[in-house]
Amino acid sequence: MFKINSFLVENNLKNDLKRYKSKLIYSFMIGSIIGSLPFIYRMKESFRVQKLIQEQRQIENQKKDKICKGSNSDYAKFLRLGFPKTATKKFNICIKEK
């Protein structure tokens, strides 16, 4: 009796898989998309934060350049005197200090 029930269950399972194959595939795809939504959201948020950090660094670098190339800086003084290599060295030192 058990073998007959087992055969019927196995046969019904095979028939159901054949009949509902597309529905199972669609259900799996929808489940995987819904399951990945939190990961996608965290990745998007992380990307946004990284972009803001990069913009902040760029603004800080622009401020450093403005300070180090100002009219009272060593860079400007040496450049006006005709020493471009020394002015570049002074500029690099100033960037590293700030």
N, CA, C and O of each residue as an XYZ file, in Angstrom:
392
protein
N       0.821     -1.196      0.000
C       0.000      0.000      0.000
C       0.861      1.255      0.000
O       0.548      2.241     -0.667
N       1.967      1.201      0.771
C       2.858      2.364      0.870
C       3.533      2.665     -0.463
O       3.713      3.827     -0.827
N       3.907      1.609     -1.192
C       4.556      1.813     -2.491
C       3.600      2.452     -3.489
O       4.016      3.271     -4.309
N       2.342      2.091     -3.429
C       1.354      2.661     -4.339
C       1.143      4.139     -4.010
O       1.099      4.974     -4.913
N       1.014      4.467     -2.721
C       0.861      5.864     -2.319
C       2.089      6.675     -2.714
O       1.970      7.808     -3.179
N       3.262      6.093     -2.527
C       4.497      6.777     -2.881
C       4.551      7.029     -4.378
O       4.956      8.105     -4.818
N       4.144      6.040     -5.159
C       4.134      6.192     -6.609
C       3.139      7.267     -7.032
O       3.438      8.071     -7.916
N       1.958      7.293     -6.411
C       0.953      8.296     -6.757
C       1.415      9.703     -6.393
O       1.209     10.647     -7.156
N       2.038      9.838     -5.231
C       2.546     11.148     -4.813
C       3.640     11.607     -5.760
O       3.671     12.768     -6.168
N       4.540     10.694     -6.109
C       5.630     11.040     -7.023
C       5.082     11.391     -8.399
O       5.565     12.323     -9.042
N       4.077     10.651     -8.855
C       3.467     10.904    -10.152
C       2.741     12.246    -10.145
O       2.837     13.009    -11.106
N       2.020     12.535     -9.069
C       1.322     13.818     -8.965
C       2.308     14.979     -8.930
O       2.066     16.029     -9.525
N       3.422     14.782     -8.226
C       4.444     15.826     -8.148
C       5.032     16.114     -9.524
O       5.221     17.273     -9.891
N       5.318     15.068    -10.279
C       5.861     15.258    -11.630
C       4.850     15.975    -12.522
O       5.206     16.874    -13.284
N       3.600     15.569    -12.418
C       2.562     16.220    -13.245
C       2.394     17.688    -12.849
O       2.248     18.556    -13.710
N       2.415     17.959    -11.536
C       2.277     19.346    -11.076
C       3.459     20.200    -11.529
O       3.279     21.352    -11.922
N       4.664     19.639    -11.477
C       5.841     20.386    -11.936
C       5.753     20.712    -13.419
O       6.124     21.806    -13.843
N       5.267     19.769    -14.199
C       5.119     20.017    -15.631
C       4.047     21.073    -15.892
O       4.206     21.950    -16.740
N       2.944     20.965    -15.135
C       1.813     21.856    -15.361
C       2.103     23.287    -14.908
O       1.729     24.249    -15.580
N       2.765     23.415    -13.773
C       2.963     24.737    -13.180
C       4.413     25.221    -13.277
O       4.871     26.000    -12.441
N       5.114     24.761    -14.284
C       6.526     25.111    -14.429
C       6.735     26.618    -14.563
O       7.586     27.184    -13.876
N       5.988     27.259    -15.416
C       6.164     28.702    -15.635
C       5.780     29.493    -14.391
O       6.422     30.491    -14.063
N       4.722     29.044    -13.692
C       4.319     29.746    -12.473
C       5.390     29.619    -11.392
O       5.644     30.571    -10.654
N       6.006     28.465    -11.299
C       7.084     28.280    -10.328
C       8.290     29.165    -10.659
O       8.899     29.762     -9.771
N       8.615     29.238    -11.925
C       9.755     30.066    -12.348
C       9.467     31.536    -12.066
O      10.337     32.239    -11.553
N       8.271     32.016    -12.387
C       7.910     33.407    -12.111
C       7.914     33.695    -10.617
O       8.381     34.748    -10.182
N       7.392     32.754     -9.831
C       7.383     32.930     -8.371
C       8.799     33.011     -7.829
O       9.084     33.827     -6.954
N       9.682     32.176     -8.339
C      11.077     32.213     -7.901
C      11.729     33.543     -8.264
O      12.450     34.126     -7.455
N      11.474     34.022     -9.483
C      12.068     35.288     -9.915
C      11.561     36.444     -9.056
O      12.343     37.300     -8.641
N      10.273     36.472     -8.792
C       9.703     37.551     -7.971
C      10.262     37.478     -6.555
O      10.586     38.509     -5.964
N      10.378     36.275     -6.008
C      10.944     36.111     -4.667
C      12.386     36.557     -4.590
O      12.791     37.175     -3.606
N      13.171     36.254     -5.617
C      14.579     36.676     -5.603
C      14.701     38.194     -5.741
O      15.593     38.799     -5.146
N      13.825     38.805     -6.510
C      13.847     40.274     -6.648
C      13.456     40.928     -5.336
O      14.110     41.873     -4.894
N      12.400     40.438     -4.709
C      11.960     41.014     -3.431
C      13.024     40.795     -2.355
O      13.253     41.669     -1.520
N      13.666     39.640     -2.375
C      14.718     39.363     -1.399
C      15.947     40.228     -1.571
O      16.664     40.487     -0.604
N      16.200     40.677     -2.778
C      17.397     41.483     -3.019
C      17.157     42.980     -2.850
O      18.110     43.756     -2.925
N      15.931     43.406     -2.626
C      15.639     44.832     -2.466
C      16.411     45.484     -1.317
O      16.953     46.570     -1.518
N      16.492     44.886     -0.127
C      17.282     45.531      0.933
C      18.753     45.705      0.553
O      19.358     46.730      0.866
N      19.327     44.710     -0.119
C      20.725     44.815     -0.555
C      20.883     45.953     -1.554
O      21.836     46.728     -1.474
N      19.956     46.051     -2.487
C      20.024     47.118     -3.501
C      19.903     48.482     -2.824
O      20.620     49.417     -3.181
N      19.003     48.599     -1.854
C      18.821     49.867     -1.148
C      20.091     50.251     -0.393
O      20.525     51.401     -0.452
N      20.699     49.272      0.333
C      21.928     49.572      1.071
C      23.064     49.951      0.128
O      23.851     50.845      0.440
N      23.158     49.289     -1.009
C      24.201     49.594     -1.979
C      24.005     51.001     -2.542
O      24.971     51.743     -2.717
N      22.768     51.362     -2.822
C      22.463     52.702     -3.342
C      22.809     53.770     -2.305
O      23.377     54.809     -2.641
N      22.464     53.509     -1.043
C      22.766     54.449      0.037
C      24.277     54.589      0.224
O      24.784     55.694      0.419
N      24.983     53.474      0.163
C      26.436     53.504      0.301
C      27.075     54.290     -0.841
O      28.013     55.057     -0.623
N      26.574     54.100     -2.046
C      27.093     54.834     -3.203
C      26.876     56.329     -3.032
O      27.749     57.132     -3.361
N      25.700     56.701     -2.514
C      25.394     58.120     -2.302
C      26.337     58.723     -1.262
O      26.823     59.841     -1.435
N      26.593     57.989     -0.192
C      27.501     58.475      0.854
C      28.918     58.620      0.298
O      29.591     59.615      0.567
N      29.373     57.636     -0.474
C      30.712     57.716     -1.062
C      30.833     58.915     -1.998
O      31.875     59.569     -2.045
N      29.775     59.201     -2.737
C      29.786     60.352     -3.645
C      29.870     61.654     -2.854
O      30.595     62.570     -3.243
N      29.134     61.742     -1.746
C      29.188     62.946     -0.907
C      30.581     63.122     -0.292
O      31.096     64.238     -0.225
N      31.180     62.029      0.152
C      32.533     62.097      0.715
C      33.522     62.566     -0.346
O      34.397     63.385     -0.064
N      33.387     62.050     -1.562
C      34.278     62.460     -2.646
C      34.110     63.946     -2.964
O      35.099     64.644     -3.187
N      32.883     64.431     -2.987
C      32.647     65.854     -3.250
C      33.226     66.715     -2.126
O      33.782     67.782     -2.382
N      33.095     66.249     -0.885
C      33.651     66.973      0.256
C      35.169     67.073      0.154
O      35.744     68.133      0.404
N      35.812     65.978     -0.210
C      37.279     65.990     -0.378
C      37.701     66.934     -1.498
O      38.707     67.634     -1.390
N      36.920     66.942     -2.572
C      37.240     67.822     -3.690
C      37.128     69.285     -3.269
O      37.960     70.107     -3.653
N      36.119     69.608     -2.492
C      35.957     70.984     -1.998
C      37.116     71.355     -1.078
O      37.639     72.466     -1.156
N      37.523     70.423     -0.200
C      38.650     70.687      0.699
C      39.938     70.904     -0.093
O      40.725     71.790      0.241
N      40.161     70.106     -1.135
C      41.355     70.282     -1.966
C      41.349     71.632     -2.680
O      42.389     72.275     -2.816
N      40.171     72.054     -3.131
C      40.083     73.358     -3.782
C      40.397     74.477     -2.788
O      41.050     75.458     -3.143
N      39.933     74.329     -1.544
C      40.237     75.334     -0.528
C      41.730     75.371     -0.232
O      42.306     76.447     -0.072
N      42.364     74.193     -0.159
C      43.811     74.133      0.078
C      44.563     74.820     -1.055
O      45.480     75.607     -0.821
N      44.160     74.511     -2.291
C      44.811     75.146     -3.438
C      44.669     76.663     -3.387
O      45.615     77.399     -3.668
N      43.484     77.112     -3.026
C      43.240     78.555     -2.970
C      44.113     79.211     -1.900
O      44.668     80.288     -2.116
N      44.230     78.550     -0.739
C      45.058     79.094      0.343
C      46.537     79.072     -0.048
O      47.259     80.049      0.152
N      46.974     77.943     -0.608
C      48.403     77.793     -0.929
C      48.832     78.625     -2.136
O      50.016     78.927     -2.283
N      47.903     78.995     -2.990
C      48.242     79.824     -4.150
C      47.821     81.278     -3.955
O      47.826     82.056     -4.909
N      47.459     81.648     -2.739
C      47.034     83.014     -2.447
C      48.152     84.018     -2.669
O      49.306     83.639     -2.874
N      47.810     85.290     -2.626
C      48.778     86.347     -2.934
C      49.868     86.468     -1.865
O      50.962     86.935     -2.179
N      49.616     86.068     -0.623
C      50.619     86.162      0.439
C      51.347     84.844      0.689
O      52.075     84.726      1.675
N      51.168     83.864     -0.170
C      51.787     82.562      0.051
C      53.216     82.531     -0.503
O      53.604     83.362     -1.324
N      53.980     81.550     -0.027
C      55.349     81.362     -0.528
C      55.340     81.013     -2.009
O      56.230     81.419     -2.756
N      54.344     80.269     -2.422
C      54.236     79.884     -3.825
C      54.174     81.121     -4.715
O      54.904     81.216     -5.701
N      53.317     82.054     -4.376
C      53.150     83.267     -5.194
C      54.422     84.119     -5.168
O      54.820     84.695     -6.180
N      55.049     84.186     -3.989
C      56.265     84.992     -3.875
C      57.384     84.439     -4.747
O      58.021     85.187     -5.489
N      57.629     83.129     -4.662
C      58.702     82.536     -5.466
C      58.369     82.558     -6.953
O      59.263     82.685     -7.790
N      57.109     82.436     -7.278
C      56.713     82.484     -8.687
C      56.942     83.880     -9.257
O      57.397     84.027    -10.391
N      56.623     84.907     -8.463
C      56.860     86.283     -8.913
C      58.345     86.580     -9.059
O      58.739     87.368     -9.919
N      59.176     85.953     -8.222
C      60.617     86.178     -8.304
C      61.262     85.401     -9.449
O      62.425     85.640     -9.774
N      60.523     84.471    -10.067
C      61.051     83.751    -11.230
C      61.653     82.407    -10.870
O      62.543     81.928    -11.573
N      61.191     81.784     -9.793
C      61.674     80.466     -9.398
C      60.510     79.463     -9.421
O      59.957     79.131     -8.373
N      60.147     78.990    -10.600
C      58.968     78.114    -10.691
C      59.159     76.756     -9.997
O      58.210     76.217     -9.427
N      60.375     76.203    -10.042
C      60.601     74.906     -9.397
C      60.478     75.031     -7.878
O      59.856     74.192     -7.226
N      61.072     76.075     -7.330
C      60.986     76.305     -5.890
C      59.540     76.618     -5.491
O      59.084     76.196     -4.429
N      58.828     77.349     -6.333
C      57.431     77.669     -6.057
C      56.599     76.388     -6.026
O      55.717     76.234     -5.182
N      56.885     75.480     -6.945
C      56.167     74.205     -6.964
C      56.465     73.391     -5.715
O      55.564     72.774     -5.146
N      57.729     73.385     -5.281
C      58.095     72.675     -4.050
C      57.379     73.272     -2.843
O      56.866     72.539     -1.998
N      57.345     74.584     -2.763
C      56.665     75.261     -1.659
C      55.153     74.957     -1.681
O      54.523     74.780     -0.638
N      54.608     74.903     -2.880
C      53.184     74.580     -3.019
C      52.901     73.163     -2.511
O      51.930     72.942     -1.787
N      53.751     72.208     -2.891
C      53.574     70.827     -2.439
C      53.719     70.705     -0.928
O      52.977     69.960     -0.287
N      54.670     71.433     -0.364
C      54.844     71.435      1.094
C      53.604     72.000      1.777
O      53.138     71.458      2.780
N      53.084     73.066      1.242
C      51.895     73.711      1.793
C      50.689     72.756      1.731
O      49.911     72.682      2.682
N      50.537     72.044      0.638
C      49.416     71.097      0.496
C      49.548     69.981      1.534
O      48.556     69.579      2.141
N      50.751     69.489      1.737
C      50.962     68.394      2.698
C      50.711     68.856      4.142
O      50.219     68.087      4.968
N      51.047     70.103      4.434
C      50.865     70.622      5.782
C      49.396     70.814      6.112
O      48.969     70.543      7.234
N      48.640     71.269      5.166
C      47.243     71.619      5.446
C      46.377     70.416      5.379
O      45.168     70.514      5.587
